[in-house]
Amino acid sequence: MGSPGSANGRRGEYVRIPEEVEVAAKGEADTATALKAAAAAECPRVLRWRAIRWWAKVAVLGIFLAGAGAAAVVFLGPLVIKKVVAPILYWESTTFSRPAIALICFGAIALFPSVLLPSSPFMWIAGMTFGYLYGFLIIQAGMSIGMSLPYFIGSAFHCRIHRWLEKWPKKAAFVRLAGEGDWHHQFRAVALLRISPFPYIVFNYASVATNVKYCPYIAGSMAGTIHETFLAIYSGKLLQSLAVATSEGSFLSVDQIIYNGIGFTIAAASTAAITIYAKKALQKLQAEDDIF
């Protein structure tokens, strides 16, 4: 047994230990608060620096890709156009009549998406041969069938397509926006999905799994592909002018280079702006649906 003094001493020690712990805890809390305040003050600067670094990387990558593209156009473009594009255009113009070309372009644009084949080359040919007005009508008429056939064919495989979409939940979440809400909501969602980078051919079949109605689906699809149609026609006209100049043993004049360069820049910038707008609008639409 210990003496009373020693017991009191132990009690005093027992009392003093919590006080020391409390002081230490208070000091740690003050330190943590100070660190949080310093981190909060430093956070905007860090975020700003990260944003600058990200945009710098994007700028460097853009300059590199632009340089590589310009080199390919200058050195490989004339050769490809002379050996591939020009002979195809000559064979097409001497072998088929204009009504036959229109029928071939219409049929390819209407049927190729159903078998997961790209129809862009035939859009270029339609633009080369018929220009903006008639080329636009042929392409839009073909695309209306090319987007309708997968919709009705995919209806027979609704469950399989739905299971396939479950493998990519993030992309499926955006696709399912097309089947929610009223007619106007479905029309808007489909149009935005057509404008966005979501693959054109894939959405033709994936839309079936969203339970979207046909009328808002086809109306939104037609509205969302107008810019793509004009871009395809412009690309076809540009290829045609390059092919004609190359087949004549020359290249584009300075005026033509400036005109086509400005046109291509405007087309590319417009496409990028529309795509960014569509992605943001889809994210906003998804956030609104999550709220409700």
Disulfide bonds with the S-S distance in Angstrom:
none
